[in-house]
Amino acid sequence: TQNCEDILLNFLVSHVTRLPPIKVTQRKQYKETMLTGGGRGYPSPWNDPDHFVQRQTCINAFSKIFGY
């Protein structure tokens, strides 16, 4: 799906380098980003419960593809 590119990139880099994934933090606090849509004038996908389901589905698929 469209919201999994960051997850795929983390899997790919970890697979190629044989190092654990890195954690990249948000620039804004989660609560602030969630309420304001990140300041971009449209609703944040983080408000949509399906967003987390989609991302978990991506993690499961990438784990299977990369053999983890």
C-alpha positions as CSV (number, residue, x, y, z in Angstrom):
1,T,0.0,0.0,0.0
2,Q,1.0,3.6,-0.3
3,N,1.9,4.0,3.4
4,C,4.6,1.3,3.6
5,E,7.5,2.7,1.7
6,D,9.4,3.7,4.9
7,I,8.9,0.2,6.3
8,L,10.1,-1.5,3.1
9,L,13.2,0.8,3.0
10,N,14.0,-0.2,6.6
11,F,13.7,-3.9,5.7
12,L,15.8,-3.4,2.5
13,V,18.7,-1.6,4.3
14,S,18.7,-4.0,7.1
15,H,18.8,-7.0,4.7
16,V,21.6,-5.5,2.6
17,T,23.8,-4.3,5.5
18,R,23.0,-7.2,7.8
19,L,22.5,-4.6,10.6
20,P,19.4,-4.0,12.7
21,P,16.9,-1.4,11.5
22,I,17.3,2.1,12.7
23,K,14.6,4.2,14.4
24,V,13.8,7.6,12.9
25,T,11.8,9.8,15.2
26,Q,9.2,12.2,14.3
27,R,9.9,15.9,14.2
28,K,6.7,16.7,16.1
29,Q,5.1,15.0,19.1
30,Y,2.7,12.3,18.1
31,K,-0.3,13.9,19.8
32,E,0.3,17.2,18.0
33,T,0.7,15.6,14.6
34,M,-2.3,13.4,15.2
35,L,-4.6,16.4,15.9
36,T,-3.4,18.7,13.3
37,G,-2.6,16.4,10.4
38,G,1.0,17.4,10.6
39,G,0.3,21.0,9.9
40,R,-0.5,20.4,6.2
41,G,-4.1,21.3,6.3
42,Y,-5.6,17.8,5.8
43,P,-6.4,14.9,8.1
44,S,-3.6,12.8,9.3
45,P,-3.6,9.1,8.3
46,W,-2.6,8.4,11.9
47,N,-6.2,9.1,12.9
48,D,-7.4,6.3,10.7
49,P,-7.3,2.9,12.6
50,D,-7.1,1.1,9.3
51,H,-3.7,2.8,8.7
52,F,-2.1,0.7,11.5
53,V,-3.7,-2.5,10.1
54,Q,-2.3,-1.7,6.7
55,R,1.2,-1.1,8.1
56,Q,1.1,-4.3,10.1
57,T,0.1,-6.2,7.0
58,C,3.1,-4.7,5.2
59,I,5.4,-5.8,8.1
60,N,4.0,-9.3,7.9
61,A,4.5,-9.5,4.2
62,F,8.0,-8.0,4.2
63,S,9.0,-10.4,7.0
64,K,7.9,-13.3,4.9
65,I,9.6,-12.0,1.7
66,F,12.9,-11.2,3.4
67,G,12.8,-14.5,5.5
68,Y,12.5,-13.1,9.0
